[in-house]
Amino acid sequence: MTKFLIDPYETKPGIIEDLKDFDSTSNSLSITSKVKNIERLKNLEIDNLWLFSAKEKDIEKIFNLIQPKYVSLYQVLINDLSCLENLKACETLLLDWNTKATKLWDFKKNKKLKNLSIRDFSKISNIDEIENISQLKSLSLEGGMWKPMKLDSLKSIAVNRNLGYLRLINLRLKDNSLKPLWNLSKLELLDISNQFPTKEIAGLSRVLLNTKCSLFQPYIDVEIKDQNNNLKYDVMIVGKRKPFLLKSKDNKRLEKYIKEFKRFKQEN
C-alpha cells in the first residue's frame, strides 16, 4: 500500500539559497524562486524538487532547465496553471496553497503523472480535467486548514479506474454525492474526513468491499478528555454533523446510529 501514498509533509532537504553551494552529486533539491545562480540547474541531475513561492515565469524557467520525477510546489503564485503542462517527466506532483487559479490544466501532456496532490486551492471548483490522467494511481484533494475545498462534484474521478489510493479531506461537495467513487473497483485505500452524509458513506462501503477505509463502519473509537482529564467522549459517529458520544452514558443513542448505518448500507 505504501507505493500509493502521497505524503506532502515528508522529510525534504534544507533550502539552498545559492546553487553554487549545491552538492552536484545529490539528486534532491529544495529552493525558493529567489535562488541564486539558477542557470546551474541545467548541469544538475535533479530527480526530486521542492520549490517555494514560485510565479509563472519562475516555473517556466526552472522546468526548461530540469525535468524532475518528483515535484512539490508550495505557495503557487500563479493564475494560469497551464505552465505545469511542461512537467513531461513528472511522476509525482504535490501542489499546496494557491489563491488565484480558477481552473486546472490539460493533464494530457503530463503522460508520466501517477501521483497527484492538490491542497488548499481556494478558487478551484471544477476538477473535470482529472479525467485525462488515465495512468493516475494516487489522488489527494484537500482543503486548507480554515477553508474547505468547494467542488461541484467528484464525477470526473469515476473515470480514473486505476486509482489505488484516494484522499479527500476537508471538501464541500455541491451535490453531496460519493456515488462517483462506486466505479473505483481497484481502490485499495480511501482516506476521507468525516464530512460526508452517513448515507453516502454507508452506500460506498457496500460497493467497495476490497477497499480499506476507517469510516466504513457506524462509529470510530476516540479518546477525548475534558479539562480535568476525565473521559468526555469515546465514540465519533460516522457521517456529516453526527455527534461524539460516551458509551457508558449514550448507549441507546449509539445503538440507534448503528442501526441507521446498517439500514443505509442495505438501502443503497
Backbone bond lengths (Angstrom), bond angles and torsions (degrees), N, CA, C in turn:
res aa  C-N    CA-C-N  psi(-1)  N-CA   C-N-CA  omega(-1)  CA-C   N-CA-C  phi
1 M - - - 1.450 - - 1.530 112.43 -
2 T 1.319 117.94 -31.28 1.467 120.50 -177.19 1.523 112.36 -60.59
3 K 1.331 117.45 -22.12 1.465 119.86 -179.64 1.526 111.40 -65.56
4 F 1.338 117.24 -19.35 1.456 121.07 -178.20 1.524 113.68 -95.91
5 L 1.313 116.95 -20.52 1.455 119.80 -169.16 1.527 113.16 -69.54
6 I 1.326 114.87 144.60 1.462 122.15 176.41 1.521 107.55 -115.99
7 D 1.311 116.99 120.38 1.461 120.70 -178.50 1.525 110.27 -119.20
8 P 1.335 117.37 97.60 1.470 119.77 -178.71 1.522 113.57 -69.59
9 Y 1.329 117.04 -10.71 1.459 120.27 -177.03 1.523 112.28 -109.15
10 E 1.326 116.81 15.79 1.455 119.53 -179.23 1.529 110.85 -66.51
11 T 1.319 115.68 161.54 1.460 121.09 -177.31 1.525 111.23 -61.32
12 K 1.306 115.76 130.39 1.459 121.07 178.16 1.525 108.78 -124.55
13 P 1.327 117.81 158.68 1.470 120.25 179.53 1.523 110.95 -69.23
14 G 1.326 116.40 161.10 1.454 120.94 177.31 1.518 111.10 -64.94
15 I 1.324 116.70 150.90 1.461 121.26 -177.70 1.529 110.99 -69.00
16 I 1.326 115.42 130.61 1.465 122.79 176.61 1.527 108.84 -93.88
17 E 1.321 117.47 125.49 1.461 121.46 -179.06 1.522 112.56 -91.86
18 D 1.331 116.70 -25.66 1.466 121.24 -179.51 1.524 108.19 -138.71
19 L 1.332 116.87 119.37 1.465 120.75 -175.63 1.524 113.55 -68.39
20 K 1.312 117.30 -12.61 1.467 118.18 176.30 1.529 110.32 -68.39
21 D 1.335 116.45 -19.69 1.466 121.54 179.99 1.526 112.43 -94.79
22 F 1.338 117.38 1.28 1.464 120.73 -174.35 1.521 111.47 -82.82
23 D 1.317 116.01 136.38 1.462 122.80 178.05 1.529 109.17 -73.27
24 S 1.298 117.29 111.44 1.467 121.88 -174.85 1.519 113.74 -67.86
25 T 1.326 117.83 -10.25 1.468 119.96 178.19 1.528 111.55 -84.34
26 S 1.329 117.09 -10.62 1.461 121.07 179.40 1.523 110.30 -86.76
27 N 1.338 116.27 143.77 1.464 119.97 178.70 1.528 112.19 -107.86
28 S 1.340 116.88 8.85 1.466 121.90 179.11 1.524 109.71 -121.22
29 L 1.338 116.03 133.35 1.461 120.45 -173.46 1.524 110.85 -141.44
30 S 1.335 115.64 137.27 1.461 122.18 176.69 1.523 108.60 -124.82
31 I 1.352 116.82 120.75 1.462 121.07 -175.49 1.531 110.89 -142.36
32 T 1.332 115.43 164.67 1.460 121.43 168.16 1.527 107.04 -103.80
33 S 1.313 115.84 173.40 1.463 119.81 179.54 1.529 112.13 -68.30
34 K 1.331 117.34 -13.38 1.468 121.72 -178.13 1.526 113.17 -95.71
35 V 1.310 117.78 12.22 1.461 121.21 -178.74 1.537 110.60 -57.92
36 K 1.309 116.66 141.67 1.466 121.61 -179.87 1.526 110.77 -88.65
37 N 1.340 115.37 155.26 1.467 122.78 179.62 1.525 111.92 55.90
38 I 1.327 115.14 45.25 1.459 121.00 -176.15 1.529 112.78 -63.28
39 E 1.327 117.15 -25.43 1.462 120.73 -179.24 1.526 112.26 -63.09
40 R 1.316 116.53 -18.68 1.463 119.72 179.33 1.532 111.60 -65.29
41 L 1.316 116.81 -16.75 1.468 120.67 -179.36 1.525 112.34 -56.20
42 K 1.332 116.62 -34.98 1.463 119.94 -176.18 1.520 112.58 -64.86
43 N 1.324 116.94 -16.50 1.467 120.97 179.09 1.528 112.67 -102.32
44 L 1.337 116.25 7.65 1.463 120.92 -178.00 1.523 111.22 -111.54
45 E 1.333 115.56 150.70 1.466 121.55 175.64 1.528 107.61 -103.59
46 I 1.322 115.91 89.26 1.466 121.10 -176.95 1.528 109.97 -102.18
47 D 1.328 115.93 118.31 1.466 121.36 176.97 1.523 111.97 -96.49
48 N 1.344 116.07 -29.82 1.464 120.99 -175.63 1.524 109.99 -127.17
49 L 1.341 116.34 121.13 1.461 120.39 -176.34 1.525 111.71 -128.05
50 W 1.337 115.33 130.73 1.459 122.75 170.66 1.527 106.78 -111.79
51 L 1.326 116.91 121.80 1.460 121.68 -175.98 1.530 109.56 -125.83
52 F 1.332 116.29 130.17 1.458 121.73 -175.26 1.528 111.41 -115.45
53 S 1.342 115.68 138.99 1.473 123.20 171.55 1.524 112.76 57.07
54 A 1.314 116.34 48.88 1.467 120.41 -176.94 1.527 112.06 -96.86
55 K 1.322 115.29 137.68 1.456 121.68 172.58 1.529 108.35 -95.24
56 E 1.330 115.33 173.66 1.461 119.91 -176.07 1.527 112.34 -57.28
57 K 1.327 117.08 -43.95 1.463 120.22 -178.79 1.528 111.33 -64.03
58 D 1.339 116.75 -33.70 1.466 120.90 178.94 1.527 110.40 -67.69
59 I 1.332 115.15 -44.93 1.462 120.12 -179.21 1.521 110.74 -62.99
60 E 1.320 116.48 -44.50 1.467 120.31 -179.75 1.525 110.89 -62.18
61 K 1.323 116.79 -43.39 1.466 120.68 -178.43 1.521 111.53 -65.84
62 I 1.327 116.42 -47.23 1.467 120.81 -176.28 1.520 111.94 -64.61
63 F 1.337 116.89 -43.04 1.461 118.67 -176.25 1.528 113.31 -84.74
64 N 1.304 116.15 0.54 1.464 120.16 165.89 1.522 110.36 -86.51
65 L 1.338 115.73 -16.70 1.468 121.09 -179.75 1.527 112.41 -97.83
66 I 1.325 117.08 -33.68 1.471 121.14 179.85 1.525 109.81 -138.43
67 Q 1.331 115.55 157.22 1.458 121.82 177.39 1.535 109.26 -132.12
68 P 1.331 117.65 80.40 1.467 121.15 -177.85 1.531 112.22 -70.14
69 K 1.331 114.99 159.61 1.464 120.88 175.28 1.525 110.64 -86.97
70 Y 1.337 115.63 -30.85 1.462 121.76 179.80 1.525 108.13 -118.57
71 V 1.340 116.36 124.72 1.466 120.72 -179.05 1.525 109.56 -132.54
72 S 1.330 115.62 127.06 1.461 121.63 175.25 1.523 108.44 -122.25
73 L 1.329 116.41 119.39 1.459 121.64 -179.43 1.521 109.29 -114.51
74 Y 1.333 116.43 120.94 1.462 120.99 178.95 1.526 109.48 -114.36
75 Q 1.324 116.39 136.35 1.463 123.44 -173.99 1.533 109.09 56.95
76 V 1.326 113.65 76.12 1.465 121.31 -177.08 1.526 108.32 -86.95
77 L 1.329 117.18 102.16 1.466 122.48 -170.48 1.523 112.41 -90.97
78 I 1.330 116.92 57.58 1.464 119.48 -177.09 1.527 111.09 -137.82
79 N 1.334 115.22 150.40 1.462 122.01 175.01 1.521 111.26 -87.03
80 D 1.316 115.27 -39.55 1.461 122.14 -174.54 1.523 110.03 -107.29
81 L 1.329 116.33 113.86 1.464 121.11 -177.19 1.524 113.47 -84.82
82 S 1.321 117.29 1.64 1.466 119.92 -177.22 1.527 112.78 -63.33
83 C 1.334 117.56 -18.03 1.469 119.80 177.15 1.527 111.08 -63.99
84 L 1.333 117.56 -18.07 1.464 121.25 179.52 1.526 112.06 -77.73
85 E 1.324 116.83 -8.21 1.464 120.55 175.93 1.523 111.02 -64.59
86 N 1.321 116.42 -18.59 1.464 121.42 -177.69 1.524 113.06 -79.23
87 L 1.334 117.43 -2.24 1.471 120.69 -179.83 1.527 109.30 -81.86
88 K 1.309 115.83 74.25 1.469 121.88 -172.72 1.531 113.22 -71.68
89 A 1.336 117.55 -31.29 1.467 120.89 -176.23 1.524 112.84 -100.30
90 C 1.318 116.70 -4.21 1.464 121.13 -173.10 1.528 112.29 -68.22
91 E 1.331 115.45 126.83 1.465 122.05 177.02 1.523 111.43 -103.55
92 T 1.330 116.25 -31.79 1.468 121.89 179.17 1.522 109.21 -128.55
93 L 1.342 116.14 123.81 1.463 121.27 -178.17 1.528 109.68 -128.75
94 L 1.330 115.46 122.24 1.459 122.32 178.29 1.522 109.00 -116.22
95 L 1.323 116.44 122.32 1.459 122.21 179.62 1.522 109.04 -118.57
96 D 1.318 116.50 126.44 1.463 120.23 -175.06 1.525 110.97 -135.03
97 W 1.324 115.93 114.95 1.461 124.82 170.92 1.533 113.94 80.42
98 N 1.319 114.15 100.74 1.456 121.76 174.37 1.527 107.78 -145.33
99 T 1.322 117.09 129.78 1.467 121.49 -178.31 1.524 112.32 -112.65
100 K 1.338 117.70 9.02 1.457 120.58 -173.35 1.527 114.19 -116.49
101 A 1.313 117.69 -43.68 1.464 121.32 -173.90 1.526 111.50 -66.69
102 T 1.331 116.22 137.04 1.468 121.50 179.55 1.526 112.37 -109.88
103 K 1.322 116.99 -6.35 1.466 120.52 178.61 1.521 109.99 -148.24
104 L 1.329 115.42 158.37 1.456 120.85 176.68 1.519 109.39 -81.17
105 W 1.309 118.51 -159.96 1.454 121.07 -175.87 1.524 109.83 -130.39
106 D 1.316 116.94 178.99 1.461 122.13 -178.80 1.527 109.84 -79.90
107 F 1.330 116.06 102.88 1.463 121.01 -176.71 1.529 112.98 -74.99
108 K 1.309 118.23 -7.85 1.467 120.69 -178.17 1.528 111.70 -59.55
109 K 1.314 116.43 -26.33 1.465 120.27 -178.63 1.529 112.62 -85.15
110 N 1.326 116.67 -11.54 1.476 121.26 176.77 1.527 108.45 -95.44
111 K 1.310 115.83 67.11 1.464 121.76 -169.55 1.525 114.44 -67.22
112 K 1.330 117.70 -18.75 1.465 120.36 -178.29 1.529 113.14 -102.92
113 L 1.323 116.50 2.11 1.463 120.48 -176.32 1.531 111.59 -69.26
114 K 1.329 115.57 120.22 1.470 121.64 -179.33 1.526 112.70 -115.65
115 N 1.325 116.15 -26.99 1.466 120.91 -175.19 1.528 109.70 -130.85
116 L 1.328 116.34 123.25 1.463 120.66 -176.04 1.530 110.75 -132.21
117 S 1.325 115.47 130.79 1.463 121.52 176.22 1.527 109.16 -128.89
118 I 1.328 116.23 126.14 1.464 122.05 177.65 1.523 107.86 -124.98
119 R 1.315 115.76 118.36 1.472 120.46 -175.74 1.525 111.07 -129.59
120 D 1.325 115.48 133.78 1.464 122.80 173.01 1.528 112.38 59.12
121 F 1.328 116.34 50.58 1.460 122.94 171.63 1.528 106.15 -104.23
122 S 1.322 116.70 89.89 1.462 122.80 -165.42 1.526 115.34 -67.20
123 K 1.336 118.66 -21.54 1.462 120.00 -176.32 1.530 113.62 -105.93
124 I 1.318 117.33 3.51 1.466 120.83 177.04 1.526 108.81 -85.26
125 S 1.330 116.94 123.37 1.468 120.47 177.79 1.524 111.97 -123.41
126 N 1.324 116.14 -17.61 1.463 121.05 -179.09 1.530 109.40 -119.33
127 I 1.334 116.35 128.26 1.471 120.24 -177.80 1.529 111.37 -119.60
128 D 1.333 116.67 28.15 1.467 120.80 -176.78 1.523 113.20 -57.26
129 E 1.334 117.35 -30.33 1.472 120.14 -177.92 1.530 112.44 -61.00
130 I 1.316 117.32 -21.60 1.465 120.93 -179.35 1.526 111.34 -63.71
131 E 1.320 117.20 -21.15 1.464 121.13 176.43 1.525 111.84 -56.95
132 N 1.313 116.84 -25.22 1.463 121.27 -174.38 1.526 114.27 -86.30
133 I 1.348 117.59 6.73 1.473 119.83 178.38 1.523 108.17 -106.99
134 S 1.311 116.56 76.19 1.469 121.20 -174.93 1.523 112.70 -65.89
135 Q 1.329 117.05 -23.96 1.468 121.35 -176.81 1.529 112.60 -91.24
136 L 1.329 118.02 5.20 1.463 122.02 -174.38 1.530 111.85 -65.46
137 K 1.332 115.70 130.09 1.467 122.42 179.20 1.529 112.11 -106.97
138 S 1.334 116.49 -33.09 1.468 121.21 -177.30 1.521 109.76 -133.82
139 L 1.331 115.77 135.79 1.460 120.69 178.59 1.523 109.71 -138.96
140 S 1.325 115.46 130.44 1.461 121.55 177.16 1.524 109.06 -127.87
141 L 1.327 116.49 122.61 1.457 123.01 176.10 1.522 107.40 -121.86
142 E 1.320 115.57 124.68 1.461 118.19 -171.30 1.524 111.21 -145.66
143 G 1.307 116.28 136.13 1.453 121.02 174.35 1.518 110.53 -76.00
144 G 1.317 116.30 179.78 1.459 120.19 178.26 1.519 111.57 -83.51
145 M 1.306 115.81 -177.53 1.460 120.14 -179.16 1.527 111.21 -65.57
146 W 1.349 116.81 -36.29 1.460 120.38 -175.66 1.521 113.31 -109.68
147 K 1.328 117.48 -21.16 1.463 120.36 -177.85 1.523 110.80 -123.37
148 P 1.338 117.46 134.57 1.464 119.44 176.34 1.523 110.60 -75.34
149 M 1.322 116.06 159.13 1.455 120.96 170.70 1.530 106.70 -84.11
150 K 1.319 116.97 118.97 1.463 121.68 -176.16 1.531 109.84 -96.31
151 L 1.323 115.96 109.10 1.459 121.65 -177.61 1.521 111.03 -113.41
152 D 1.327 115.62 148.61 1.465 120.05 176.96 1.518 110.85 -66.96
153 S 1.338 115.26 -45.27 1.461 120.36 -173.47 1.522 110.14 -166.34
154 L 1.342 115.21 165.90 1.472 121.57 174.35 1.531 111.07 -103.73
155 K 1.326 117.18 13.85 1.466 120.94 -173.91 1.521 113.33 -56.71
156 S 1.315 117.33 -36.84 1.470 119.62 -177.60 1.521 112.12 -66.40
157 I 1.333 117.86 -24.56 1.467 121.07 179.94 1.523 110.94 -69.18
158 A 1.327 116.91 -27.38 1.466 121.44 -177.42 1.523 112.43 -59.03
159 V 1.322 116.51 -24.52 1.472 121.15 -178.94 1.523 111.26 -74.93
160 N 1.321 117.06 -25.47 1.471 122.05 -175.74 1.526 111.06 -83.63
161 R 1.311 116.14 70.25 1.468 121.41 -171.77 1.520 113.83 -75.63
162 N 1.323 117.63 -4.28 1.466 120.43 177.17 1.523 112.27 -93.91
163 L 1.321 116.97 3.18 1.465 120.13 -179.45 1.524 111.16 -60.56
164 G 1.334 115.18 131.38 1.456 120.85 175.19 1.515 111.33 -105.32
165 Y 1.341 115.93 -23.97 1.464 121.24 -178.62 1.521 109.85 -138.83
166 L 1.330 116.11 132.52 1.462 121.36 177.87 1.526 109.12 -136.01
167 R 1.318 114.92 129.23 1.472 121.33 179.55 1.530 108.65 -122.58
168 L 1.324 117.01 123.00 1.461 123.03 179.53 1.529 108.07 -129.25
169 I 1.327 116.17 102.64 1.458 121.09 -174.09 1.531 110.64 -124.91
170 N 1.315 115.92 130.86 1.463 123.11 178.53 1.529 111.75 53.77
171 L 1.332 115.07 54.08 1.462 121.95 175.75 1.523 109.63 -107.30
172 R 1.321 115.36 151.23 1.460 121.27 170.88 1.528 107.16 -125.84
173 L 1.329 116.16 114.39 1.456 121.19 -176.73 1.524 110.87 -96.88
174 K 1.320 115.57 131.94 1.460 120.07 -180.00 1.521 111.06 -64.00
175 D 1.342 116.96 -37.40 1.466 120.27 -179.01 1.534 113.05 -94.19
176 N 1.338 117.30 -3.69 1.471 122.98 177.08 1.529 113.85 56.63
177 S 1.319 118.02 21.78 1.466 120.34 -172.34 1.530 113.86 -110.70
178 L 1.345 114.77 133.76 1.464 121.71 172.56 1.526 111.30 -102.21
179 K 1.314 117.46 4.18 1.467 120.47 -176.55 1.528 114.16 -60.33
180 P 1.344 119.37 -30.98 1.470 118.00 176.50 1.523 113.14 -57.18
181 L 1.324 117.38 -24.41 1.464 120.95 -178.43 1.520 112.06 -77.69
182 W 1.318 117.88 -9.66 1.464 121.06 179.26 1.524 111.19 -59.64
183 N 1.333 116.98 -26.47 1.472 121.07 -176.82 1.524 113.66 -79.38
184 L 1.322 118.16 -7.71 1.467 121.36 -173.16 1.526 110.89 -86.24
185 S 1.309 115.78 69.27 1.472 121.55 -174.38 1.528 113.27 -68.00
186 K 1.342 118.17 -20.45 1.465 121.44 -179.70 1.530 112.70 -94.52
187 L 1.313 116.25 3.12 1.462 120.22 -177.61 1.525 110.41 -67.94
188 E 1.326 115.72 122.02 1.462 121.14 -179.87 1.521 112.41 -93.71
189 L 1.336 116.23 -36.48 1.461 119.74 -177.31 1.523 110.54 -138.50
190 L 1.324 115.87 128.06 1.461 122.89 176.30 1.523 108.29 -117.90
191 D 1.316 115.78 120.54 1.466 121.88 -179.12 1.524 107.69 -114.96
192 I 1.325 117.11 103.73 1.462 120.16 -177.64 1.527 110.49 -128.82
193 S 1.328 114.68 149.54 1.464 119.64 176.18 1.526 108.98 -81.05
194 N 1.307 115.94 160.48 1.468 121.64 -175.26 1.529 110.67 -82.54
195 Q 1.343 115.45 61.12 1.463 121.13 -174.84 1.523 112.64 -128.25
196 F 1.319 116.69 18.33 1.454 121.25 179.99 1.529 109.37 -117.56
197 P 1.339 118.31 152.65 1.465 120.59 -179.54 1.528 112.13 -56.52
198 T 1.322 115.84 141.60 1.462 121.09 -179.96 1.526 111.20 -54.85
199 K 1.303 116.97 -40.94 1.466 121.17 -178.47 1.520 111.46 -61.02
200 E 1.334 117.00 -39.03 1.462 121.08 179.78 1.528 110.90 -67.93
201 I 1.323 116.91 -42.23 1.468 120.88 -179.57 1.519 110.68 -67.80
202 A 1.328 116.76 -43.71 1.464 121.14 179.84 1.526 111.12 -62.27
203 G 1.323 116.54 -42.48 1.462 120.39 178.68 1.511 112.30 -63.22
204 L 1.322 116.28 -39.94 1.461 120.98 179.14 1.527 110.94 -65.88
205 S 1.324 116.53 -36.31 1.469 120.27 -179.87 1.526 111.81 -66.08
206 R 1.315 116.71 -27.44 1.468 120.41 178.32 1.523 111.76 -73.61
207 V 1.331 116.31 -32.07 1.470 121.45 -175.36 1.529 112.25 -87.53
208 L 1.327 117.14 -45.16 1.472 121.23 -176.56 1.530 110.31 -90.38
209 L 1.308 115.71 72.72 1.465 121.55 -173.92 1.523 113.30 -68.75
210 N 1.327 117.38 -25.70 1.468 120.82 -177.36 1.525 112.73 -100.83
211 T 1.319 116.12 10.97 1.463 121.57 -178.39 1.525 110.81 -101.84
212 K 1.332 115.90 132.43 1.461 120.34 175.75 1.527 109.15 -86.80
213 C 1.324 115.64 129.65 1.463 121.22 177.00 1.522 108.17 -154.31
214 S 1.305 117.15 128.29 1.468 121.27 -176.56 1.526 112.50 -64.87
215 L 1.345 117.13 -19.92 1.464 120.36 -177.84 1.526 113.50 -94.97
216 F 1.312 117.53 4.92 1.468 119.70 178.25 1.528 110.76 -82.09
217 Q 1.306 116.16 51.61 1.458 123.54 179.67 1.531 107.65 -162.75
218 P 1.322 118.13 161.72 1.468 120.40 -174.74 1.523 114.57 -64.13
219 Y 1.330 117.31 -30.95 1.463 119.52 -178.38 1.529 110.66 -153.62
220 I 1.338 114.49 164.61 1.460 122.60 178.56 1.528 108.43 -119.05
221 D 1.315 116.20 135.01 1.465 119.94 174.82 1.529 110.07 -73.23
222 V 1.319 116.50 131.08 1.461 122.09 178.82 1.534 108.57 -134.52
223 E 1.303 115.80 175.22 1.469 120.80 175.64 1.520 108.60 -142.02
224 I 1.327 115.43 97.14 1.461 121.62 -178.99 1.524 108.57 -116.75
225 K 1.324 115.67 122.78 1.463 120.58 -176.75 1.527 111.45 -109.80
226 D 1.325 115.12 155.74 1.460 119.87 178.14 1.528 110.26 -85.51
227 Q 1.328 116.28 -174.59 1.469 120.64 -175.76 1.527 113.07 -66.16
228 N 1.338 115.70 -16.58 1.470 120.57 177.86 1.526 112.38 -98.24
229 N 1.329 114.68 11.53 1.469 121.80 178.55 1.533 113.21 68.16
230 N 1.327 115.70 22.21 1.464 120.34 174.62 1.523 109.49 -93.07
231 L 1.317 116.89 144.15 1.459 120.98 -179.46 1.529 110.23 -64.22
232 K 1.324 115.89 122.18 1.461 121.31 -178.29 1.523 111.04 -101.42
233 Y 1.334 116.31 -45.52 1.465 121.63 177.83 1.522 109.13 -136.83
234 D 1.325 116.10 143.77 1.468 119.41 174.20 1.526 112.28 -130.54
235 V 1.345 115.99 10.28 1.464 120.98 -179.85 1.526 109.95 -142.04
236 M 1.330 116.90 132.89 1.461 122.07 169.77 1.524 107.63 -111.99
237 I 1.324 116.69 118.63 1.459 120.80 179.32 1.526 109.17 -73.76
238 V 1.321 116.06 136.14 1.465 120.85 -177.83 1.527 110.62 -76.73
239 G 1.326 115.57 128.92 1.454 121.01 177.26 1.518 112.66 129.90
240 K 1.304 115.38 150.94 1.462 123.03 -179.99 1.531 111.13 -58.55
241 R 1.320 115.87 131.59 1.467 124.19 178.09 1.532 113.25 62.96
242 K 1.318 117.31 20.90 1.453 120.16 175.95 1.536 109.22 -86.64
243 P 1.327 118.09 153.96 1.468 121.07 -172.13 1.523 114.81 -87.08
244 F 1.313 114.40 171.33 1.462 123.01 165.38 1.528 106.48 -95.55
245 L 1.326 116.64 144.15 1.461 120.92 -177.87 1.522 111.05 -133.02
246 L 1.322 114.33 165.20 1.460 121.78 173.62 1.530 107.25 -117.02
247 K 1.326 116.76 117.21 1.466 121.16 -173.24 1.521 112.89 -53.68
248 S 1.312 117.22 -43.71 1.462 120.69 -175.78 1.525 113.38 -65.30
249 K 1.313 115.62 -19.78 1.464 120.62 -176.17 1.524 113.31 -113.86
250 D 1.341 115.67 -30.18 1.470 120.35 -172.22 1.525 112.77 -114.27
251 N 1.310 117.26 33.98 1.460 120.74 -174.01 1.528 112.85 -59.86
252 K 1.329 117.72 -41.71 1.468 120.85 -179.20 1.525 111.27 -65.34
253 R 1.313 116.52 -41.28 1.470 120.25 177.75 1.521 110.47 -65.25
254 L 1.320 116.09 -39.30 1.458 120.53 178.96 1.520 110.74 -61.66
255 E 1.324 117.15 -44.49 1.462 121.43 178.84 1.526 110.81 -60.67
256 K 1.310 116.00 -37.17 1.464 120.37 178.98 1.531 111.09 -62.90
257 Y 1.324 116.69 -43.12 1.464 120.69 -179.68 1.532 111.63 -70.55
258 I 1.321 116.75 -33.65 1.468 120.18 176.77 1.523 110.03 -63.71
259 K 1.320 116.92 -45.01 1.469 121.66 179.01 1.523 110.82 -64.74
260 E 1.325 116.09 -38.65 1.463 120.34 179.39 1.523 110.97 -62.66
261 F 1.329 116.98 -45.15 1.468 121.22 179.86 1.528 110.30 -60.56
262 K 1.316 116.48 -45.76 1.465 120.96 -179.33 1.524 110.95 -63.81
263 R 1.327 116.79 -37.82 1.464 120.27 178.52 1.527 111.16 -66.38
264 F 1.331 116.63 -44.84 1.464 120.48 177.75 1.528 110.71 -60.19
265 K 1.311 116.08 -39.36 1.465 121.09 -179.08 1.521 111.35 -63.48
266 Q 1.309 117.25 -36.73 1.461 121.91 -179.90 1.522 112.31 -78.07
267 E 1.335 116.12 -31.16 1.468 120.58 -176.26 1.514 112.65 -71.70
268 N 1.312 118.41 -34.41 1.469 122.11 -174.09 1.525 111.61 -67.28
